[in-house]
Amino acid sequence: QVQPVESGGGLVQAGGSLRLSCAASGRTYSSYHMGWFRQAAGKEREFVAAINGAGSQTYYADSAKGRFIISRDGAQNTVALQMNNLKPEDTAVYYCAASKLIYFRGAYSTEGGYDYWGQGTPVTVSS
């Protein structure tokens, strides 16, 4: 098992950047696929980005593509989400999740494709 723990959220002005970090607790999770989701007030949780266990494949929601970058540092058991050119509509609680699926490509954008979830870190983008 892994216990994702998010950090790095905060308040940022529109057009600015934030880097979120997701760290494993107690053991390596390099063999897990990782994803970032977000949930804005009054909305459903939505997929943002994902990366496979090897770090060789990344996936992005249309809203994130071109602005956000997901990466992983296996030595630190950390997955990062670099968010650039932030917009007010990016305001949400961001969650990190880990997947133990072997066949990840078809499930990376669904909550059901993940087994372990962090508590979330809030991001607020002011206009």
KOLPA-984779 format. One line per field, with one value per residue: residue number from 1; residue in three letters; x, y, z of N, C-alpha, C in turn. Coordinates in Angstrom, 3 decimals, padded with zeros to 6 digits, always signed. Layout:
N
k	(NUM; ...)
r	(ALA; ...)
nu	(X; ...)
nv	(Y; ...)
nw	(Z; ...)
cau	(X; ...)
cav	(Y; ...)
caw	(Z; ...)
cu	(X; ...)
cv	(Y; ...)
cw	(Z; ...)
//
This chain:
127
k	(1; 2; 3; 4; 5; 6; 7; 8; 9; 10; 11; 12; 13; 14; 15; 16; 17; 18; 19; 20; 21; 22; 23; 24; 25; 26; 27; 28; 29; 30; 31; 32; 33; 34; 35; 36; 37; 38; 39; 40; 41; 42; 43; 44; 45; 46; 47; 48; 49; 50; 51; 52; 53; 54; 55; 56; 57; 58; 59; 60; 61; 62; 63; 64; 65; 66; 67; 68; 69; 70; 71; 72; 73; 74; 75; 76; 77; 78; 79; 80; 81; 82; 83; 84; 85; 86; 87; 88; 89; 90; 91; 92; 93; 94; 95; 96; 97; 98; 99; 100; 101; 102; 103; 104; 105; 106; 107; 108; 109; 110; 111; 112; 113; 114; 115; 116; 117; 118; 119; 120; 121; 122; 123; 124; 125; 126; 127)
r	(GLN; VAL; GLN; PRO; VAL; GLU; SER; GLY; GLY; GLY; LEU; VAL; GLN; ALA; GLY; GLY; SER; LEU; ARG; LEU; SER; CYS; ALA; ALA; SER; GLY; ARG; THR; TYR; SER; SER; TYR; HIS; MET; GLY; TRP; PHE; ARG; GLN; ALA; ALA; GLY; LYS; GLU; ARG; GLU; PHE; VAL; ALA; ALA; ILE; ASN; GLY; ALA; GLY; SER; GLN; THR; TYR; TYR; ALA; ASP; SER; ALA; LYS; GLY; ARG; PHE; ILE; ILE; SER; ARG; ASP; GLY; ALA; GLN; ASN; THR; VAL; ALA; LEU; GLN; MET; ASN; ASN; LEU; LYS; PRO; GLU; ASP; THR; ALA; VAL; TYR; TYR; CYS; ALA; ALA; SER; LYS; LEU; ILE; TYR; PHE; ARG; GLY; ALA; TYR; SER; THR; GLU; GLY; GLY; TYR; ASP; TYR; TRP; GLY; GLN; GLY; THR; PRO; VAL; THR; VAL; SER; SER)
nu	(+000.820; +000.273; +000.457; -000.546; +000.503; -000.289; +001.122; +001.895; -000.122; -001.980; -002.523; -002.624; -001.987; -003.842; -002.368; -000.014; +002.156; +002.221; +003.653; +002.699; +003.140; +003.334; +003.836; +004.945; +004.225; +006.157; +007.081; +008.462; +006.799; +007.196; +006.372; +003.740; +001.136; +000.372; -001.863; -003.384; -006.170; -008.895; -011.210; -013.618; -015.612; -018.921; -018.794; -018.097; -015.436; -012.631; -010.483; -007.057; -004.244; -001.939; +000.556; +002.559; +003.962; +006.668; +007.265; +007.277; +005.095; +002.692; -000.380; -003.001; -005.719; -007.840; -008.094; -005.767; -003.646; -000.766; -000.385; +000.008; +002.322; +003.131; +005.273; +007.706; +009.785; +011.606; +013.518; +012.858; +010.326; +008.245; +005.731; +005.133; +003.157; +003.396; +002.065; +001.253; +000.554; -001.878; -005.419; -008.461; -010.472; -009.096; -009.160; -009.518; -009.679; -006.927; -006.129; -004.007; -003.481; -002.981; -002.448; -002.711; -003.106; -002.390; -003.032; -003.183; -003.577; -006.151; -007.613; -006.731; -007.931; -010.105; -011.768; -012.167; -009.972; -007.981; -006.464; -005.562; -005.784; -004.884; -005.336; -005.799; -004.943; -005.531; -006.009; -006.109; -006.906; -006.637; -008.330)
nv	(-001.183; +002.330; +005.678; +008.495; +011.873; +015.147; +018.350; +021.864; +023.479; +026.578; +030.138; +031.943; +034.363; +034.922; +033.686; +033.066; +030.563; +027.317; +024.618; +021.484; +018.774; +015.291; +012.905; +009.680; +007.642; +005.924; +003.863; +002.997; +004.030; +003.628; +001.715; +002.176; +003.639; +007.077; +009.757; +012.995; +014.664; +016.989; +018.938; +021.240; +023.607; +022.611; +021.053; +018.014; +015.687; +015.851; +014.605; +015.488; +015.077; +012.400; +009.873; +007.136; +004.219; +003.951; +006.449; +007.066; +007.610; +010.107; +011.763; +014.045; +016.115; +018.004; +020.588; +020.964; +020.484; +021.713; +023.633; +022.474; +020.221; +016.952; +014.985; +012.637; +011.722; +009.174; +008.456; +009.973; +009.204; +010.770; +012.616; +015.231; +018.080; +020.507; +023.583; +025.961; +029.270; +029.788; +029.828; +031.396; +029.433; +027.159; +026.887; +024.815; +021.866; +019.840; +016.532; +013.768; +010.542; +006.993; +004.188; +000.702; -000.750; -002.886; -002.549; +000.444; +002.455; +002.722; +003.570; +005.770; +008.248; +008.002; +007.878; +005.363; +003.966; +004.182; +003.384; +004.361; +007.351; +010.742; +013.359; +015.812; +019.079; +022.490; +024.808; +028.098; +030.442; +033.710; +036.382)
nw	(+000.000; -000.473; +000.742; -000.434; -000.092; -000.394; -001.205; -001.460; -002.407; -002.557; -002.597; -005.564; -008.079; -011.080; -014.035; -012.843; -011.334; -009.816; -008.015; -007.316; -005.073; -004.592; -002.287; -001.326; +001.529; +003.729; +002.008; -001.216; -004.199; -006.843; -008.627; -009.001; -010.905; -011.254; -010.545; -010.909; -009.676; -009.492; -007.585; -007.735; -005.896; -005.648; -007.904; -009.747; -009.054; -011.147; -013.708; -014.077; -014.700; -015.457; -014.849; -015.809; -014.129; -014.810; -015.639; -018.276; -019.808; -020.137; -019.390; -020.065; -019.133; -021.310; -020.368; -018.995; -020.672; -022.215; -020.297; -017.778; -016.232; -015.546; -013.554; -012.289; -009.543; -008.916; -006.986; -004.806; -004.349; -005.294; -006.930; -009.109; -009.939; -012.074; -012.467; -014.701; -015.953; -014.598; -014.136; -012.982; -013.061; -012.459; -009.782; -007.067; -004.992; -005.049; -005.737; -005.201; -006.527; -006.499; -008.578; -008.920; -011.140; -013.913; -016.590; -017.491; -019.322; -020.375; -018.202; -016.848; -016.564; -014.953; -011.809; -010.773; -011.620; -009.776; -006.632; -004.184; -002.348; -001.713; +000.777; -000.304; -001.551; -001.348; -004.009; -004.956; -007.314; -008.021; -009.691)
cau	(+000.000; +000.913; -000.358; -000.150; +000.364; -000.107; +001.564; +002.221; -001.249; -002.009; -003.159; -001.779; -002.661; -004.013; -001.162; +001.110; +002.461; +002.375; +004.088; +002.171; +003.942; +002.672; +004.867; +004.525; +004.506; +006.593; +007.665; +008.495; +005.640; +007.628; +005.653; +002.361; +000.772; -000.070; -002.700; -003.885; -007.547; -009.272; -012.629; -014.029; -016.842; -020.138; -018.549; -017.561; -014.011; -012.264; -009.118; -006.165; -003.055; -001.500; +001.852; +002.682; +004.952; +008.014; +007.432; +007.472; +003.855; +001.909; -001.714; -003.520; -007.022; -007.747; -007.948; -004.416; -002.659; -000.094; -000.164; +000.444; +003.276; +003.270; +006.554; +007.973; +011.145; +011.553; +014.385; +012.178; +008.950; +007.469; +005.138; +004.873; +002.306; +003.764; +000.917; +001.638; -000.513; -003.088; -006.633; -009.404; -011.204; -008.276; -009.383; -010.080; -008.836; -006.222; -005.887; -003.088; -003.969; -002.091; -003.115; -001.956; -003.517; -001.405; -003.512; -003.480; -003.833; -007.567; -008.270; -006.009; -008.756; -011.272; -011.513; -012.139; -008.680; -007.031; -006.698; -005.186; -005.991; -004.456; -006.368; -006.011; -004.343; -006.336; -005.407; -006.993; -006.343; -007.370; -008.382)
cav	(+000.000; +003.628; +006.757; +009.759; +013.090; +016.293; +019.613; +022.880; +024.314; +027.904; +031.223; +032.481; +035.255; +034.402; +033.796; +032.575; +029.137; +026.561; +023.239; +020.569; +017.586; +014.142; +012.038; +008.432; +007.510; +004.646; +002.963; +003.478; +003.736; +003.759; +000.754; +002.617; +004.750; +008.187; +010.741; +014.164; +015.052; +018.184; +019.105; +022.590; +023.676; +022.397; +020.279; +016.676; +015.534; +015.654; +014.229; +016.561; +014.541; +011.108; +009.396; +005.721; +003.883; +004.172; +007.842; +007.150; +008.040; +011.100; +012.008; +015.303; +016.610; +019.111; +021.825; +021.044; +020.315; +022.938; +024.478; +021.670; +019.156; +015.963; +014.302; +011.885; +011.537; +007.878; +008.410; +010.632; +008.711; +011.989; +013.004; +016.656; +018.697; +021.890; +024.266; +027.259; +030.080; +029.410; +030.582; +031.264; +028.182; +026.089; +026.850; +023.532; +021.016; +018.916; +015.244; +012.813; +009.181; +005.939; +003.060; -000.538; -001.432; -003.212; -001.904; +001.773; +003.398; +002.935; +003.907; +006.835; +009.431; +007.653; +007.662; +003.937; +003.426; +004.455; +002.618; +005.110; +008.779; +011.669; +014.183; +016.979; +020.362; +023.492; +025.796; +029.208; +031.350; +034.964; +037.099)
caw	(+000.000; -000.420; +001.260; -001.045; +000.701; -001.270; -000.648; -002.441; -002.763; -001.979; -003.331; -006.608; -009.006; -012.431; -014.828; -012.082; -011.333; -008.583; -008.151; -006.326; -004.875; -003.998; -001.742; -000.708; +002.945; +004.254; +001.035; -002.590; -005.028; -008.226; -009.446; -009.132; -011.765; -010.418; -011.196; -010.205; -009.903; -008.753; -007.353; -007.399; -005.116; -006.401; -009.106; -009.582; -009.175; -012.528; -014.017; -014.492; -015.346; -014.950; -015.302; -015.510; -013.122; -015.318; -015.998; -019.713; -020.446; -019.416; -019.924; -019.583; -019.522; -022.256; -019.622; -018.464; -021.723; -022.602; -019.126; -016.649; -016.514; -014.491; -013.585; -011.069; -009.083; -008.262; -005.821; -003.699; -004.310; -005.404; -008.201; -009.107; -010.946; -012.316; -013.041; -015.231; -016.535; -013.872; -014.375; -011.868; -013.149; -011.900; -008.347; -006.659; -004.169; -005.919; -005.105; -005.793; -006.401; -006.969; -009.204; -009.023; -012.354; -014.932; -017.804; -017.012; -020.408; -020.560; -016.959; -016.157; -016.381; -014.157; -010.390; -010.533; -011.971; -008.701; -005.420; -002.993; -002.528; -000.693; +001.392; -001.131; -001.225; -002.042; -004.887; -005.258; -008.306; -007.997; -010.953)
cu	(+000.871; -000.075; +000.114; -000.420; +000.698; +000.412; +001.779; +001.077; -001.175; -002.759; -002.177; -002.616; -002.783; -002.782; +000.080; +001.236; +002.506; +002.897; +003.527; +003.055; +003.112; +003.752; +004.255; +004.936; +004.922; +007.271; +007.685; +007.186; +005.957; +006.908; +004.191; +002.241; +000.165; -000.899; -003.029; -005.321; -007.807; -010.781; -012.895; -015.346; -018.051; -019.979; -018.030; -016.040; -013.656; -010.783; -008.316; -004.985; -002.692; -000.146; +001.982; +003.844; +006.376; +008.296; +007.588; +006.237; +003.136; +000.607; -002.256; -004.962; -006.833; -007.512; -006.533; -003.340; -002.084; +000.202; +000.428; +001.409; +003.336; +004.605; +006.728; +009.459; +011.149; +012.383; +013.725; +010.743; +007.959; +006.962; +004.762; +003.889; +002.693; +002.622; +001.335; +000.431; -001.859; -004.223; -007.564; -010.179; -010.389; -008.449; -010.113; -009.192; -008.233; -005.830; -004.889; -003.613; -002.979; -002.903; -002.191; -002.312; -002.324; -001.755; -004.056; -003.982; -005.313; -008.307; -007.695; -006.871; -009.984; -010.888; -011.409; -010.827; -007.623; -007.452; -006.448; -005.232; -005.428; -005.620; -006.661; -005.272; -005.075; -005.487; -006.452; -006.277; -007.213; -007.282; -007.975)
cv	(+001.255; +004.630; +008.060; +010.930; +014.271; +017.497; +020.596; +023.765; +025.662; +028.872; +031.796; +033.365; +034.600; +034.693; +033.294; +031.071; +028.588; +025.178; +022.434; +019.340; +016.512; +013.158; +010.782; +008.415; +006.085; +003.685; +003.599; +003.160; +003.908; +002.798; +001.127; +003.691; +005.836; +009.169; +011.906; +014.436; +016.344; +018.247; +020.529; +022.547; +023.521; +021.584; +018.889; +016.694; +015.199; +015.342; +015.430; +016.015; +013.211; +010.759; +007.931; +005.463; +004.157; +005.630; +008.075; +007.620; +009.036; +011.349; +013.277; +015.507; +017.773; +020.436; +022.041; +021.036; +021.664; +023.873; +023.709; +020.589; +018.231; +015.248; +013.525; +011.756; +010.246; +007.797; +009.015; +010.151; +009.858; +012.179; +014.467; +017.029; +020.160; +022.557; +025.678; +027.963; +029.748; +030.383; +030.441; +029.953; +026.971; +025.961; +025.569; +022.924; +019.964; +017.667; +014.424; +011.406; +008.205; +004.761; +001.860; -001.332; -001.738; -002.515; -000.533; +002.702; +003.704; +003.408; +005.120; +008.041; +009.189; +007.436; +006.185; +003.281; +003.582; +003.787; +003.396; +006.600; +009.585; +012.497; +015.456; +018.201; +021.442; +024.464; +026.853; +030.164; +032.590; +035.662; +038.542)
cw	(+000.000; +000.146; +000.632; -000.108; -000.192; -000.494; -001.791; -002.864; -002.080; -002.849; -004.335; -007.517; -010.376; -013.277; -014.132; -012.132; -009.920; -008.924; -006.989; -006.256; -004.198; -003.571; -001.154; +000.748; +003.261; +003.290; -000.338; -003.294; -006.503; -009.156; -009.656; -010.194; -010.879; -011.220; -010.284; -010.645; -009.154; -008.619; -006.907; -006.637; -006.015; -007.660; -008.765; -009.661; -010.618; -012.670; -014.486; -015.283; -014.720; -015.535; -014.919; -014.556; -013.541; -015.634; -017.480; -020.470; -019.547; -020.147; -019.289; -020.010; -020.484; -021.540; -019.105; -019.537; -022.155; -021.458; -017.950; -017.108; -015.309; -014.661; -012.296; -010.819; -008.284; -007.003; -004.592; -003.517; -004.404; -006.823; -008.104; -010.197; -011.020; -013.058; -013.426; -015.829; -015.899; -014.126; -013.183; -011.888; -012.724; -010.394; -007.965; -005.595; -005.081; -005.147; -005.906; -005.537; -007.020; -007.479; -009.263; -010.272; -013.251; -016.239; -017.435; -018.101; -020.584; -019.328; -016.255; -015.826; -015.515; -012.702; -010.061; -010.888; -010.901; -007.406; -004.136; -003.282; -001.377; -000.183; +000.617; -000.626; -002.014; -002.852; -005.192; -006.196; -008.354; -009.343; -010.788)
//
